Amino acid sequence: QKPAFVLKVASAKETRPYADVVRALSTRTGWDTLPAVRKNQVYLFSSGIMYGPKSYIGLAYTAKILHPDLFPELDPQNMLNDYAGRYVAGINSSIAVYPELG
């Protein structure tokens, strides 16, 4: 199969910088032929936004990546900032998704 996107959730135990993880994925043997790699559409998600009470934020990031034209006003980073302000201060200080959405 030739995926247009690769979405991976980082292990909570991952210690490498997310850029290194994405680079390792993108340079796997044969992956240079994937449209996702050719178009830089390989994304790494923090496990903290994909599971548990913040999973709705991970879903928002996924929607924004896969269908940006359908969700032009959706702002997952703002959602994460709001969550941090209401419930857990500082939870928004680490990278939620790499590469960050522009």
Secondary structure per residue as TSV (DSSP state, phi and psi in degrees):
chain	resnum	aa	ss	phi	psi
A	1	Q	-	360.0	155.7
A	2	K	-	-122.0	82.3
A	3	P	-	-68.0	142.1
A	4	A	S	-81.1	-20.6
A	5	F	-	-139.0	147.5
A	6	V	E	-123.8	121.9
A	7	L	E	-120.4	121.0
A	8	K	E	-128.3	142.5
A	9	V	E	-98.3	126.6
A	10	A	-	-73.1	142.6
A	11	S	-	-63.5	146.6
A	12	A	T	-63.2	-19.3
A	13	K	T	-92.4	0.9
A	14	E	-	-63.5	127.6
A	15	T	-	-110.4	-14.6
A	16	R	S	-74.7	150.9
A	17	P	-	-58.9	144.3
A	18	Y	H	-58.3	-34.3
A	19	A	H	-60.1	-38.8
A	20	D	H	-67.4	-37.5
A	21	V	H	-65.8	-46.3
A	22	V	H	-63.1	-40.8
A	23	R	H	-63.2	-42.0
A	24	A	H	-62.7	-40.7
A	25	L	H	-64.3	-47.4
A	26	S	H	-67.6	-22.4
A	27	T	T	-101.1	11.5
A	28	R	S	-61.7	149.6
A	29	T	T	-55.5	125.2
A	30	G	T	87.5	-14.2
A	31	W	G	-72.5	-17.0
A	32	D	G	-64.1	-14.4
A	33	T	G	-89.9	-9.3
A	34	L	S	-76.2	133.4
A	35	P	H	-54.9	-36.4
A	36	A	H	-60.4	-40.7
A	37	V	H	-74.0	-43.9
A	38	R	H	-59.9	-33.8
A	39	K	T	-101.6	13.7
A	40	N	T	54.4	47.8
A	41	Q	-	-113.5	40.0
A	42	V	E	-105.5	119.3
A	43	Y	E	-121.5	141.2
A	44	L	E	-117.1	125.8
A	45	F	E	-103.3	141.5
A	46	S	-	-67.7	136.6
A	47	S	G	-63.1	-23.8
A	48	G	G	-65.3	-22.1
A	49	I	G	-104.8	-0.1
A	50	M	T	-104.7	-18.8
A	51	Y	S	-129.7	152.8
A	52	G	G	82.1	-158.2
A	53	P	G	-66.6	-17.7
A	54	K	G	-97.1	9.9
A	55	S	H	-62.0	-25.8
A	56	Y	H	-64.2	-27.7
A	57	I	H	-72.1	-40.5
A	58	G	H	-61.5	-39.0
A	59	L	H	-64.3	-39.3
A	60	A	H	-64.9	-41.8
A	61	Y	H	-61.4	-43.7
A	62	T	H	-60.6	-45.2
A	63	A	H	-61.3	-42.2
A	64	K	H	-66.5	-36.7
A	65	I	H	-71.2	-48.3
A	66	L	H	-77.3	-32.7
A	67	H	-	-138.8	61.4
A	68	P	T	-60.5	-29.1
A	69	D	T	-71.2	-24.9
A	70	L	T	-85.4	-19.2
A	71	F	-	-130.6	56.0
A	72	P	T	-64.5	-27.8
A	73	E	T	-97.8	-3.9
A	74	L	-	-70.9	128.3
A	75	D	-	-128.9	87.5
A	76	P	H	-60.4	-35.7
A	77	Q	H	-64.1	-39.5
A	78	N	H	-64.2	-37.7
A	79	M	H	-61.8	-42.1
A	80	L	H	-66.6	-40.4
A	81	N	H	-62.3	-41.4
A	82	D	H	-63.2	-43.6
A	83	Y	H	-59.0	-45.1
A	84	A	H	-62.5	-39.5
A	85	G	H	-67.7	-32.4
A	86	R	H	-89.5	-37.4
A	87	Y	T	-121.5	-52.6
A	88	V	-	-134.6	96.9
A	89	A	T	-59.3	138.1
A	90	G	T	88.5	-9.1
A	91	I	T	-65.0	-17.5
A	92	N	T	-96.8	10.6
A	93	S	S	-87.6	-13.0
A	94	S	S	-104.1	168.9
A	95	I	-	-72.4	128.5
A	96	A	S	-88.8	-41.6
A	97	V	E	-141.2	137.8
A	98	Y	E	-126.4	134.1
A	99	P	S	-69.9	153.0
A	100	E	-	-65.0	147.3
A	101	L	-	-77.7	140.5
A	102	G	-	-96.4	360.0
